[in-house]
Amino acid sequence: MYSVAKSIAQPYCTLLLIVALGLLLLARHKPVNWRRFALPWAAWCGLVLLSLPLISQFLCRTLESGYPPTRNLPGQVDAIVVLGGGVQPSDQVLVSSAATSGTLRRCISAAEVYRRCGDIPIVCCGGPTLDGQVMSEAEAMRDCLVSMQVPAERIILENKSRNTRENATYALEVLQRHSLKYVGLITSARHMNRAVSCFKVVGLDVAPLPCGHRLKTTSPSCFQSWVPSASSLNAANGAIQEWLGIAWYKLRGWT
């Protein structure tokens, strides 16, 4: 009962109810021109739908079901390639750019795979992605990995790429330069489909090692599946952005 009350009482859910109440109160004025309310009601309904755990989990499943969490590592791996997931800009607290939570999660996975596979190199991919950014994604990831006890000399930086297509192109150059052929690829589960496709285009088959799954292994209760939440909206938003990215890459002939 507490979890149900907690779900309903969250600020996001309360604000949605207030907006709905406001639209209903406006509609009480006579005569009612329903055309004036069609657009705000459509936007409200769309926001509610994307905020439902039931819908967000469905969207996540379309991307992540082919790349479930795996405990079994590929038999032969020469190197680990980890793709950047963004950095935070420097501010009064951060003297330099720092990894976002998504990038940090990928680094954690890379460190885990490194310890299990043995002393193999890790190729960190990602250039500067923010205006005026000094530190690249690859450098931010290197700092994270070093803090996780991965030797700095085993980390190779690819700090020119600005998107997934360039990740694959420049990573291939690095791998060929170091005579590395069998690669384990680490990125978020929802991004893995596009990443694998980009690496195939440049002629490199990789072993997917997905992380950061948003698809829950246990289904929420029937009631909670229909309670909107900001976290569900965030997951749905990420899935939709990834599908737009996949469509754009196919349109450009990049995958």
Steps between C-alpha positions, in 0.01 A plus 500: 500500500788737579657452156164575334453818702858603432448457124187713497643771729809569289515863375494400134178302534342777708586765242342291224180481705505877558541569127210267422284671762588842357399394148172361633425826685570704187262277306216589739462846348205515261489475207783249478716509189657158518735577211687736732569211735589234244872583488565533877298184570692311229829617650386403850388154385829445318696604808298267722540205262878541478515529879331165559739219604304268272578715193858592589586135564353405163716764327809382686423141408502583127866602534637289783336159458766394250779594742411365846745516791768236453726325749682295238786682331603414142764230474768710331534874550810701408364835613206680656349796319284725716298782347454833678158603622561869565683719749389771740644849444735647756353736760587648841532150645642307204832646389481287186236309312373183664322191376122493506318217674460318166872522424587397855281191469684400183834549675391279788411226251831544319692465826304186590563342160869597519542316830322192367673487160849565625757760408357623167485859369193722533431740215302803623311671217369856503622848419392840633121518474433834676574851374824621654559160658866432575482137615375239257263216590789257458714691751214517751453125465871440545492690829201292614670173408825596670303577817362144470852357509534443126865569405535820297742331259227254398263780394508624140328828415302571187407862560390625156155345452184704554231239428447125476599482134830672573547280808509198271714663230770634732492198732578278201808711423621464859435126506680442171796708619534274803421175308185432703228293331263345753309774679245518777279809458360679804222755477150539641254224408264735317790637292654161417294433186622815324855459631533139377361604160755782469788266583375246245495768231871570555570125482535410866288235673484565871380305802224711662542563873198718583451688825267758652182308426177692558284194437404362840546129560193493726169645390344770722167428666190543286409824677847654485523426127230764450639769733696768307852574622783730397746207485276318252477813287880527504535138386242547226668820386836321472346215300326738259822698450685178419236395245530843338878449491457159336263647240740788427797267457304279260383806307861617462615150404728472802363161613 
